[in-house]
């Protein structure tokens, strides 16, 4: 089997979030879960995607962290379709169907940019209690005074606690207590915390980024991640509800700056005509990729 290492959400090597990608043949069966977990642990990236062609326009994908399988992963999807492009299994300016544990979704390629559908957004909880807010900020190593808008647990495929801090300086000083954050994430049934600060210079001629972001998921053996597609999908919905994101307009999120792995994640929010419910909202995440390594996996 072919395996790759790909930097997703990156416009140059050694940026973005690295993912492993394993390509199966159309007649191959997926390896056992134990083997796929072991491969993910051996490659030592936060996620490794295993991809199998179903037809010329449809693929099945499974995502593995070093400790467990997950339903969806944005950066590994971006990386996987970059690999499929390299293998000649997909082409630019075309759309494809992707079967995941979180359902079937469309992935399209447009002028080299890979764009994927998120699941319908869901607000699963809101952290309004002063005691709960104090607990969250203590775990994250900041004060309650650093928090801006009310934190919410939101999913567009995977649930994250969306935590707004008032300034980029406050964002960069976050230093979580990882064991406590893993326990808190388990209590909220969240992957982790996606913290962000609105970009003070957003919308200017020289700086179009809407926010700076950091993501922490120690429950899944990830300290900090440089780029997270599903988390920024959830953040897109959060900012839409707070009036910072407009329908049918592309948004740019910057992540990985604290890790010296700069990432650029694009999103767009669309609504089905004539339906004002949240179920009518669709969010797409897009990004570039850079392939770093290609080789053979012997199993």
N, C-alpha and C positions, 0 to 999 in steps of 0.2 A: 504494500500500500504506500502511496505517496503521502508525505507529510510536509507541512510548510510552517514557518514562523512568519507572521505578518504583523506589521504595525498598523493598527486601524485608527481612523480619525486623525491621520497624520499626512502632511503634505511633503514630508522629508523623512529619511531614515532616523531611527532612534527617538522619534516623537510618538505621540499617541499612546495607545494601549496595545501591547503585544498579545497575540492569541496564537495557540496552536490550531492547525487545521489538518485533518486527515481525510483523504479522498478515497472512498470505496468505489469499486466497480459496480455497474448496474446489476450484476449477478451475485455480488458479494452480500453476505449477511453481516449485520452489525456484530462486532465482537461482543463478548459477555460484558455486563456492567462492570465486573471486577477488573477486566482488562482495560476498559476505557478509563476507569478511575485511575488505574496504575499508569496509563499513558499520560493522563493529565498531570499526575503527580511527578512523573519523570520529566516532562517538559517544563514543569514548575511555573506555568503561567496561570493567571486567575481562571481562565476558561480555555478549554480545547473543544473545537467543534468537529464532529464526525458527520460527513456529508455523503449521501448516496443519491445518484441520479435515478429518478423514477421514469421520466420520459424526457423528451427534448426541452420541455418547458416547465418541468416540475422536479423538485428535489425534496428529500427528507433529511432533516438535520437533528442531531442530538448534541446537547451541550453538557460538558463535564467540568466541574471544578476539581481540584485535587482531593476533595473530601466527599463530593456527592454530585448527582445530576441535578441540573436546574432546567426550568421550563423554557427559558428564553434568555438570550444574551445579545445585546446590540452590537458590541464591538466584535464579537466572534462572528456574527452574521456578515458584517462589513468585510472582515478578513476572509471569510469563506467565499464570498462572491468575487473578491479580488483574485483568489486562487482559481475559482472556476473560470474566470476570464483568462487567466494565465494558461489553463489547461485547454482552452478552446471550447469549453462546455457551455458558456454563455457568451453573448455578444453585447456590445455597447448599444445604447438607445433601444432597449427592449425590456420587456417585463416578464417575470417568472413567478411561479407559485412555490411556496416553501411550506412543507409540513413540519410543524413543531409540536411539542407537548402542550403548548398554550394555544393551539389551533393553527389553521392555515392562514397564511398572510402573503401579501404580494411584496416582492422585492424588484425594484427596477434599476436600470443603469442609464444614466443620462450624462453624456459627455465625460465619462470616466468617474462620475460621482455615483456612489451606491446609496440607494434610498430604500428604507424598509418601513412597513406599516407596524405601528404599535397596536396593542389591544385597546379596547374602549377604556377611557380613563375612569377610575373609581376612587372616590375619597372614602377611605376605610375608617379613619379616626381623626380626631382633632385634639391637640394637646393644649387645653385651656386651663387646667387646674394649676394654680401656683406651685403646688407640691410636685406635680409631675414635670412642670417646666424646670423647676429647680433641680430635680433629679437628672433630667436630660442635659442641662448645661453643666452640671457638676461632672457627669460622665464625659462630656466633650471637652472639659478643661477651660470653659469660658464662664462668664457671669450672665445672669438673667438680663442684665442691662445691655449686653451685647446683642440680644435677640430683637429682631424687628417684627415682622408679621408672624402670626400664630403658626406654629409648626403643625403639619398635617401628615398623616400616613396616606400615600397615594400610590396607586398601581396603574401602569400601562403595560403590564406583562409581568412585572415583579414589584412587590410592595417595598417602598422606601419611606423613611421619615424625612420629609422635606423641611430643612431647617434654614431659615433666613437669618443672617447676621447683618448688622448695620453697615459695616465697612469691609473693604478688602483686607485691611490691617487686622481686624478682628477675625476674619476668615483664616488668615495665614497663621494666627497664633493658636488655633485649635490644636490641642494635643490630647487625644482621647485616652481614657483608661480602657484599654482594649478588652480585658476580661469582663469589666463591668458593662461595656457597650455590647459585647456578645450576649450577655445575659439579658440586657434591656431589649435588644433586637428580638431575642427569642420570646420575651414577654409580649411584645407588640406584633409578633409574627411578621417581622420585617427582615429584608435582606440586610439592611443597615441604615446609615444616615447619609443623605445627600445634602451637604451644606452649601450655601451660596450667598454671595453678596452681589447686589445689583451694581453694574458698572457705572461709576459716577460720570463717565464720559460717553455713555451709550448714545447712539444715534448721531454722533458727530461725523463730520466728513472723514476724520482719520481713525475713528474707533467705532465700529458697528456692533461689537459684542454687547449682548444684553446683560450678561452676568459672568462672574468668575465662580468656579465650582470646585469642591473637594468631595470625595466619596469614600466612605469607610464601611467595611463589611467583615469585621473579625469573626462573626458567627460562622462564616464560610472560609475561614483561614486567609482572609484578605485584609491586610492592614489598611492600605490606601490604594485606590485605583486611579489610573491616569485618565481614563475616558470610559464613560458608562452611558450607553445609548438609552436603555430603558429608564434610567434615573432622570436623564434630561428630557425624556418624553413626559415623565410625571411632572417635572419642573415646568415644562411648557404649559401643561394644564393648570398648574398652581398659579403661574404668572398670568395666564389668560383670565382666571377667575378674579385676580386682583387688578386687572386692567392694564397690565404691562405688555401683553401679547395680543396682537390683532389677528383675525382670521385671514388666511390666504397670504400671509407675509412670512418670509423666511427669517429665522432667528439664529444667531450665532452664540454658542456657549464656549467659554474657554475653561479648560480643565488641565490638570497635570502640571501646572506651573510650579507648585510647591515641591514637585518630584523631579524637576528638570526634564519632564517628558511632555512638552506642550502639545495639547490636543485641541482640535477644532471640530465641534459637533454642531451640525445644522439641524433645525427642526422647522416644521410647518404644521399649523393647526387648520383643519378644514371641517366644515359642517355640511351635512346633507341638507339640501334645500327644503324649506318648509317645516323643519323639525327643530324645535328649540331645546330638546332634551340633551343631557350629556351623552346619551347613547348614540346620538347622531354625530358626535364629534369623532374625527379621526386625526391622529397625529402621526406624522412621518418623521423619521430620523435619517439624516444623511451624512456621509463623510467620505474622505479619500482613504487610500491605503498605500503601503509600501511593503513589498515582499522582501524579506531579509534572507531566509534560508529555505532551501528545497532539498529533500532527500528521500530515502527509502526507509520505511518502517518494517522491520522483520518481526512478525508475530507467528 
